[in-house]
Every structure is written in structure tokens, then in C-alpha cells.
Amino acid sequence: MKKTICVIDGQGGGIGSTVIRKIKEQFEEKIEILALGTNAIATAQMLKAGANRGASGVNAIVHTVKKTDFIIGTVGIIMPHAMMGELSVEMAEAVAESSAKKILIPLSQENIEIVGLPYTPLPHLVDELIEAHSGDFI
């Protein structure tokens, strides 16, 4: 049975799209990737990047994160009102409470600083994510 990864993003979906493209390059169709956008534009961009399925909004995120193996997104996906308010309290709570393994990328547009982490460009962070968890995904 294929493992399922939910990639959560908002605004323009650029970070989620980068994650999905790199995961698809590595694993092709060995895993199922679900694009969960806080809005329809983010979801559409992640679907263009190769997600198998996608959905948008509060209910889609709250419902889907309960039934997945992994959740990938920026640290903001566990912070109510992140992404310029697009990430609701219900979304953040559902992600945090999900039994899925959460793989968080230390990027934030919020007034948050994670001490001890050097600045690393997004493509390199995604490469590290895949390298560290590739054995988990399949």
C-alpha cells in the first residue's frame, strides 16, 4: 500500500510546489501526494507541480490530515493565523493533533525565529528533507 504525504501551503503555493516537484522526481508514483491549500490558487499550483490530488480550505485540511502518513509544510502550518491569516485555528490544531509524522520546514513569514538554524535556501532544505526521510516514505 502506498504511503500518503500531505503537503500544506497557502498564498501562491510556491513552497509546496517546490516540495512536490522534488518528491515526485525522487519517488515518482511510489507514494501518493495530496496538495492541501489554504486557498484554491495554492492548491492549483501544487497540482501543477505533480500532486496526485488536491483540495482547498479549512474542512479539506481538517478532514484529510487525520488520514495521512506524513504532513509536510513550513513551521507556520502549526501556527494559528500564519500565512497572513490564511491558516485558521482549526487548521493549525488539526495538523498539530494529527497522528501523522510532521516534517516542518524552518521557514516562516511570521515574526518567529528558530534559534540554532543557519539560513538555508528552500531547494537545499527540500533536498535535506528527502534525504533524511526517503526511507520513511516507501
C-alpha positions as CSV (number, residue, x, y, z in Angstrom):
1,M,0.0,0.0,0.0
2,K,1.3,3.4,-1.0
3,K,2.1,5.9,1.8
4,T,0.4,9.2,1.6
5,I,2.0,12.6,2.1
6,C,0.0,15.8,2.6
7,V,1.8,18.9,1.5
8,I,0.2,22.0,3.0
9,D,0.8,25.5,1.7
10,G,-1.0,28.8,1.3
11,Q,-0.8,32.1,-0.6
12,G,0.7,31.3,-4.0
13,G,1.7,27.7,-3.3
14,G,5.3,28.2,-4.3
15,I,6.9,26.4,-1.3
16,G,4.5,23.4,-1.6
17,S,5.1,23.2,-5.3
18,T,8.9,23.0,-4.8
19,V,8.4,20.3,-2.2
20,I,6.1,18.3,-4.5
21,R,8.3,18.6,-7.6
22,K,11.4,17.3,-5.7
23,I,9.5,14.4,-4.1
24,K,8.0,13.4,-7.4
25,E,11.4,13.4,-9.0
26,Q,12.7,11.1,-6.3
27,F,9.8,8.7,-5.8
28,E,7.6,9.1,-9.0
29,E,4.4,7.2,-8.3
30,K,5.6,5.1,-5.4
31,I,3.8,7.4,-3.0
32,E,0.6,9.5,-3.1
33,I,1.0,13.2,-2.7
34,L,-2.1,15.3,-1.6
35,A,-1.9,19.0,-2.1
36,L,-3.8,20.8,0.7
37,G,-4.0,24.5,0.1
38,T,-5.3,27.2,2.4
39,N,-6.7,28.7,-0.9
40,A,-7.5,27.5,-4.4
41,I,-4.5,29.2,-6.0
42,A,-2.1,27.4,-3.7
43,T,-3.8,24.0,-4.4
44,A,-3.8,24.6,-8.2
45,Q,-0.1,25.4,-8.2
46,M,0.7,22.3,-6.2
47,L,-1.4,20.1,-8.5
48,K,0.5,21.6,-11.5
49,A,3.7,20.5,-9.7
50,G,2.5,16.9,-9.7
51,A,0.4,16.2,-6.7
52,N,-1.9,13.3,-7.2
53,R,-5.0,15.0,-5.7
54,G,-5.7,18.3,-4.1
55,A,-8.3,20.2,-2.0
56,S,-8.6,23.7,-0.5
57,G,-9.8,25.2,2.6
58,V,-10.4,24.5,6.3
59,N,-12.6,21.4,6.0
60,A,-10.4,19.8,3.5
61,I,-7.3,20.2,5.7
62,V,-9.0,19.3,8.9
63,H,-10.5,16.1,7.4
64,T,-7.5,14.9,5.3
65,V,-4.7,15.3,7.9
66,K,-6.4,12.7,10.0
67,K,-5.9,10.0,7.3
68,T,-2.3,10.5,6.1
69,D,1.1,9.1,6.9
70,F,3.1,12.4,6.6
71,I,2.4,16.1,6.7
72,I,4.9,18.5,5.1
73,G,4.9,22.2,5.3
74,T,6.6,25.2,6.8
75,V,6.6,25.7,10.5
76,G,3.6,28.0,10.0
77,I,1.2,25.1,9.5
78,I,1.1,24.6,13.2
79,M,0.6,28.3,14.0
80,P,-2.9,29.8,14.0
81,H,-3.2,32.8,11.8
82,A,0.0,32.1,9.9
83,M,0.4,32.8,6.2
84,M,-1.1,36.3,6.6
85,G,-4.1,34.9,8.4
86,E,-4.9,32.1,5.8
87,L,-4.1,29.3,8.3
88,S,-7.0,29.1,10.7
89,V,-7.0,28.0,14.3
90,E,-8.9,24.8,13.2
91,M,-6.3,24.0,10.5
92,A,-3.3,24.5,12.9
93,E,-5.0,22.4,15.6
94,A,-5.8,19.6,13.2
95,V,-2.3,19.4,11.9
96,A,-0.8,19.5,15.4
97,E,-3.1,16.8,16.7
98,S,-2.8,14.5,13.6
99,S,-1.1,11.2,14.3
100,A,0.8,11.7,11.0
101,K,4.5,12.4,11.2
102,K,5.0,16.1,10.7
103,I,8.0,17.3,8.7
104,L,8.3,21.0,9.1
105,I,10.5,23.3,7.0
106,P,12.0,26.1,9.1
107,L,10.7,29.0,7.0
108,S,8.3,31.5,8.3
109,Q,6.9,34.8,7.3
110,E,5.7,35.3,10.8
111,N,7.7,37.1,13.5
112,I,9.3,33.8,14.5
113,E,13.0,32.9,14.7
114,I,14.2,29.4,15.3
115,V,17.5,29.7,17.1
116,G,20.4,27.5,16.1
117,L,19.4,27.0,12.4
118,P,21.6,28.6,9.7
119,Y,19.9,30.2,6.7
120,T,19.5,27.6,4.1
121,P,17.8,28.2,0.7
122,L,14.5,26.3,0.2
123,P,15.8,23.9,-2.5
124,H,18.5,22.8,-0.2
125,L,16.0,22.3,2.7
126,V,13.8,20.2,0.5
127,D,16.9,18.1,-0.5
128,E,17.7,17.6,3.2
129,L,14.0,16.7,3.9
130,I,14.1,14.0,1.1
131,E,17.5,12.6,2.2
132,A,16.5,12.4,5.8
133,H,13.1,10.8,5.2
134,S,13.3,8.8,2.0
135,G,13.4,5.5,3.8
136,D,10.2,6.5,5.7
137,F,8.2,7.4,2.5
138,I,8.4,4.0,0.9
